Amino acid sequence: MSYQPLVERIRAEGRNLGHGILKIDSLLNHQLDPQLMAGMGKALAEAFRPIQVDRILTAEISGIAPAMMTGLELGVPVVYARKKRPITMAGPIYLETAPSHTKGGVVELLVSGEFLKAGERVLVIDDFLATGETLKALARMVQAANAHLVGVGVVVEKTFEGGRQALIAAGYDVPIVALATITSMEGDRIDVE
């Protein structure tokens, strides 16, 4: 599924920084375009509307905006995994780690147990699906909470990094929806559909 306004913006503004890094800071990772974000939220919500969703889970920080707009459309709360534990986070905590391609190291992801409950149907929304490591970490949190992962939605999928296959191989056989698909990033090119 492609969201054409996003695809066109990536073609116009995206930059290939090499090593699989796609810079789309003008529309997602630094600056946000509210109209584009609202459209992306609607598109993701439409894809997952037939599936009962009780809560959306994402990772701080770039996943928050698309998750929030999707949650607004679906009428469900959004919880995000924090990268640092605030002093207000008490009680049971779900902690997972994932390597970060853009940060060049491993990041911790933390969610308070009060915001991820057993039996809930959880949709994971994030900015990118590349290797799938962050999404697998979020899915493990859902499992640890005895909740049910019902789908994964991303703004951009880089198919050449194998993340979709990694999620499936890890046993997460749920619908995976990407609004834009990057099939190759050779030289300066960005092949997007």
N, C-alpha and C positions, 0 to 999 in steps of 0.2 A: 504494500500500500504506500503510495507516495502522496505527500502533501505538496502540491506544485508550488505554492508561494515560497515554501521553505527551500525546495530544490532550486528555484530561480535565485533566491538570495545567496545560497551557497555558491552557485555558479558565478554570481556577480562579486561577492565579497570574500569568499573563502580563500584561504592561502595554505598551500602545502609547505609546511616547515621542514619536511623530511622526516625520516624514521617513523612514518605513520602518524605524524602529528598534524591535525587539521585545525587551523586557526579560524574560528568563527566568532571572535570576541565582539564583533559589532552587532551580533544578534542573539547571543546566548551566554557566553562565558565571561563577559565583563559588562557589556551594555545589553539591555533588554529592549526589544521592540514589543510594546504591549499588544498591539493589534496582531502581530504575527504570533505572539505567545497565546493569545486568546484563540486564534484559529487553530493552532496546534493542539491546544487543550480540547477544543471541540472535536477535532479529528480523532484524537486518542480516545476520548469518551465515546464517540460513535462506534469505534472498533470494539470497545469492551462493554458497551451498554447491555448486550444480550447476556453477559455473565454477571451474576450477582457479585457486587464488590462492597465490602464493609469498610475498608480502609485502604489508603494508598501509602506505600512506603517508598522512600527515596533516600539518596545520599546527599549530604551537604556538599557543595553549595549549588552547583550548577543544575542539579536535579530538582531543586525546590520550585523554580518558576513553572516548568512544564507540569510537575506533579500538582502544584496548586491550581493551575488552570483546569487540569483534568478533574481534580477533586471538586472544583466549583461546578463543573458541568454535570458530574455524577452525583453531587450532593453528599459526598462522603468526606470524612476528615483525612488530613494528610499528616503523616509523621515522618520526620527525617532523621537519619542516622547522623549523629554528631561525630566530629573528629577529635574533639577534646571534651572531657567530662567536666560539666559545670558543677559548682558546689550544690546546686539545687537538685541534681540527679541522685535520688536515693532509691533504696529498695533493690529488687532484682534488676539486673542490667544484662542485656544481650550484647556481647562484644565479639566482633569478628575483625579479621584483618584482611587486607587485599593490597596487592601491588598496584601502585599508581604509575601509569605510563607517563603522564605529564608532570608528576611531582618527583619522579625518579627515585622512588622508595616505597616502603610499605606504609599504609595508613590504617589507623584503627577506626572502626565504625562502632558507635555505641547507641543503643536505644533503650530507654527505660521500659521496664516490664509493664508499667501502668498504661502505656500507649500501644502495646502490641499484645493482644489477648488470645487465649486459647479459643479455638473454634471459629475465629474470624476468617473471612475470605479476603485475602490481601492481594492487591495489584501492585506490582513494583514498576515504578516509572523512573527513568534516569535520562541523562543527556546523551550518553554514548553507549553503544554496544561494540566493543572492540574485541578484547580477549575473553570477556565475560567474567573476569575475576571479581569485580565489584558487584555485579549482579548475582553471582553465586554466593558472595558473602551476605548480601541482603536476603537471598532465598534461604540460606542457613539460619538466619535470624528468625524468619517466619517459621521454619521447622522447629527451632528451639522453643518457640512460644506455643507450640502445638496448634498453630494456625494453619491455614491452607493457602498456598500460593495458587492464584487462579490465572495469572497472566503477567507478561512483561511487556512494557511499552517503552520505546526509546525515541529520541528525536532523530539521532543519526546512528546507523549501523555501518561499520566498516567490515564488509564481508570477508575481505582478504586476511583478517586477523583471526577468524575462526571462532568467534565468541558464541554464535548461535549453536554450532556443533558442540562446543564445550558445555553449554547449558544442558543440551539434550543428553550428552554423554554422562553428565552428573546426575541424571534422573529427573530433570525438571521438564517434563513433557506437558508444557502449557502453551497457549497461544503467545507468540512473540510478534509484536508489531513495531515496525520502524517507519518513521515519516519520511526519511530520506535514506538512500542506500548508496554508500561509496563502494564501488567495485574495484577501484585501483587508484593508487597515488604514486605514479611513476614520474620521476623528474619533477617538473613544476605542475604537472597535470593533476586534476581532480576529476575522476570519472564518477558522476553522480546521477542517480535516477530516482 
